[in-house]
Amino acid sequence: MAAHPKQPLRTSNDVYRLLHDDIVEGRRKPGKRLRESDLADEVGPSRTPMR
């Protein structure tokens, strides 16, 4: 899975960039669901940027 950022991601653009890079670089498996709660655990304390 993706490496954890050093600081929580604060904007939806940050989350988009992280997910885009993970997908393009093959760190996320094709067809695997992206669950909001799992992503929030991975990238920071809030689920708001994932919405």
C-alpha positions, 0 to 999 in steps of 0.5 A, a space after each residue: 500500500 502507499 507510504 504514509 505522508 509525514 503530515 496529514 493531507 488537508 485538501 481534496 487536491 492533496 488526496 487526489 494527487 496521492 491517489 493519482 500517483 499511487 494508481 499510476 505508479 502501481 501502489 494500488 491494485 486495479 479493481 480494489 475499492 477505495 473506502 473513505 474510512 480506510 483512506 482517512 486512516 491512511 492519510 490523516 485524521 479527517 475524512 472530509 478531503 476524501 469526499 
